[in-house]
Amino acid sequence: QVQLVESGGGLVQAGGSLRLSCAASGSISGIFAMGWFRQAPGKQRELVARISNGSRLDYADSVKGRFTISKDNAKNTVSLQMNSLKPMNTAVYYCKARRFSDDLWGRGTKVTVSS
């Protein structure tokens, strides 16, 4: 079993920055992709950024140039540096791992960006 624990959410003013972290523990062998999704109130969950196969990076168009995803293999963590935050970035951010054919989710961390 794999546990994903997110941290780093909070309240920030527009234009500010936050760094989210996700720590994976348990049966982490077989994980080949990790990333961040978000869900805003009344909207579907959507991809923000992910790292797969060790080096491939994917970003949502709306965050390119402002958000950066990184992975620390030694610590089994994936982080999301979010700069120039906008009120529209307000959402619950979820860490996701893909292990073999299973999608694994953290409980989420709330990010609120005030105008």
The 8 nearest C-alpha neighbors of each residue, nearest first, counted from 0:
[[1, 26, 25, 2, 27, 24, 103, 3],
 [2, 0, 25, 26, 24, 27, 3, 23],
 [1, 3, 24, 23, 25, 4, 0, 105],
 [4, 2, 23, 105, 22, 21, 104, 5],
 [3, 5, 22, 21, 105, 2, 23, 6],
 [6, 4, 21, 20, 108, 107, 105, 22],
 [5, 7, 20, 19, 8, 108, 21, 4],
 [8, 6, 19, 18, 20, 9, 17, 5],
 [9, 7, 110, 109, 108, 6, 19, 17],
 [8, 10, 110, 111, 109, 11, 7, 108],
 [9, 11, 111, 112, 110, 12, 8, 113],
 [12, 10, 112, 15, 113, 111, 9, 13],
 [13, 11, 113, 112, 15, 114, 14, 10],
 [12, 14, 85, 114, 84, 15, 113, 112],
 [15, 13, 83, 84, 12, 85, 16, 82],
 [14, 16, 83, 13, 84, 12, 11, 82],
 [17, 15, 82, 81, 84, 83, 14, 18],
 [16, 18, 81, 80, 19, 82, 7, 15],
 [17, 19, 80, 79, 7, 81, 20, 78],
 [18, 20, 7, 79, 78, 6, 8, 80],
 [19, 21, 78, 6, 5, 77, 7, 79],
 [22, 20, 5, 77, 76, 4, 78, 94],
 [21, 23, 76, 4, 3, 75, 5, 20],
 [24, 22, 3, 75, 2, 76, 21, 4],
 [25, 23, 2, 1, 27, 22, 26, 3],
 [24, 26, 1, 27, 0, 2, 23, 28],
 [27, 25, 1, 0, 28, 24, 29, 2],
 [28, 26, 25, 30, 1, 29, 24, 23],
 [29, 27, 30, 26, 98, 31, 25, 99],
 [28, 30, 98, 99, 31, 27, 26, 97],
 [29, 31, 98, 97, 28, 27, 32, 96],
 [30, 32, 52, 51, 29, 97, 98, 33],
 [33, 31, 51, 97, 50, 96, 30, 52],
 [34, 32, 96, 50, 95, 49, 97, 51],
 [33, 49, 35, 95, 48, 94, 50, 96],
 [34, 36, 94, 48, 47, 93, 95, 49],
 [35, 37, 46, 47, 93, 45, 92, 94],
 [38, 36, 92, 44, 91, 45, 93, 90],
 [37, 39, 44, 90, 91, 43, 42, 45],
 [38, 40, 90, 42, 41, 91, 89, 37],
 [41, 39, 42, 38, 90, 43, 91, 89],
 [42, 40, 39, 43, 38, 44, 90, 91],
 [43, 41, 39, 40, 38, 44, 45, 37],
 [44, 42, 38, 45, 41, 39, 37, 40],
 [43, 45, 38, 37, 36, 42, 46, 39],
 [46, 44, 36, 37, 43, 38, 47, 59],
 [45, 47, 36, 48, 35, 59, 37, 44],
 [48, 46, 36, 59, 35, 58, 45, 37],
 [49, 47, 58, 35, 57, 34, 46, 59],
 [34, 50, 48, 57, 33, 56, 35, 51],
 [49, 51, 56, 55, 33, 32, 34, 54],
 [50, 52, 32, 55, 53, 31, 54, 49],
 [51, 53, 31, 54, 55, 32, 50, 30],
 [54, 52, 51, 55, 50, 31, 32, 70],
 [53, 55, 52, 51, 50, 56, 70, 32],
 [54, 56, 51, 50, 52, 53, 57, 49],
 [57, 55, 50, 49, 54, 51, 58, 48],
 [56, 58, 49, 48, 50, 55, 59, 47],
 [59, 57, 48, 47, 63, 60, 62, 56],
 [58, 60, 47, 61, 62, 48, 46, 63],
 [61, 59, 63, 62, 58, 47, 64, 57],
 [60, 62, 59, 63, 58, 47, 65, 64],
 [63, 61, 65, 60, 66, 59, 64, 58],
 [64, 62, 60, 65, 61, 58, 66, 59],
 [63, 65, 66, 62, 67, 82, 61, 60],
 [66, 64, 82, 62, 63, 81, 83, 67],
 [67, 65, 81, 80, 62, 82, 64, 63],
 [68, 66, 80, 79, 69, 81, 65, 64],
 [69, 67, 79, 78, 80, 48, 66, 49],
 [68, 70, 78, 77, 79, 67, 71, 50],
 [71, 69, 77, 76, 72, 78, 68, 75],
 [70, 72, 76, 74, 73, 75, 77, 69],
 [71, 73, 75, 74, 70, 76, 77, 53],
 [72, 74, 71, 75, 76, 70, 77, 22],
 [73, 75, 76, 72, 71, 22, 23, 70],
 [76, 74, 72, 23, 73, 71, 22, 77],
 [77, 75, 22, 71, 21, 74, 70, 23],
 [76, 78, 70, 21, 69, 20, 71, 22],
 [79, 77, 20, 69, 19, 68, 21, 70],
 [78, 80, 68, 19, 18, 67, 81, 20],
 [79, 81, 18, 67, 66, 17, 68, 19],
 [80, 82, 66, 17, 16, 18, 79, 65],
 [83, 81, 16, 65, 84, 66, 15, 80],
 [84, 82, 14, 15, 16, 65, 85, 13],
 [83, 85, 14, 13, 82, 15, 16, 88],
 [84, 86, 13, 87, 88, 112, 14, 83],
 [85, 87, 112, 88, 89, 113, 114, 13],
 [86, 88, 85, 89, 112, 90, 84, 39],
 [89, 87, 86, 85, 90, 84, 112, 111],
 [90, 88, 111, 87, 110, 112, 86, 39],
 [91, 89, 39, 38, 110, 37, 109, 92],
 [90, 92, 109, 38, 37, 108, 107, 110],
 [91, 93, 37, 107, 108, 36, 90, 109],
 [94, 92, 107, 36, 35, 37, 105, 95],
 [93, 95, 35, 105, 34, 104, 21, 36],
 [96, 94, 104, 34, 103, 33, 35, 93],
 [97, 95, 33, 103, 32, 102, 98, 34],
 [96, 98, 102, 32, 30, 101, 31, 103],
 [99, 97, 30, 29, 101, 100, 96, 31],
 [98, 100, 101, 29, 97, 30, 31, 102],
 [101, 99, 98, 97, 102, 29, 30, 103],
 [102, 100, 98, 99, 97, 103, 96, 30],
 [101, 103, 97, 96, 98, 104, 95, 100],
 [104, 102, 96, 95, 97, 101, 105, 98],
 [105, 103, 95, 94, 96, 3, 106, 102],
 [104, 106, 3, 94, 107, 4, 93, 95],
 [107, 105, 93, 104, 108, 4, 5, 3],
 [106, 108, 93, 92, 105, 91, 5, 109],
 [107, 109, 92, 8, 91, 5, 6, 93],
 [108, 110, 91, 8, 90, 92, 9, 111],
 [109, 111, 8, 9, 89, 90, 91, 10],
 [110, 112, 89, 10, 9, 11, 113, 109],
 [113, 111, 86, 11, 12, 89, 13, 10],
 [114, 112, 12, 86, 13, 11, 111, 10],
 [113, 13, 86, 12, 112, 85, 14, 11]]
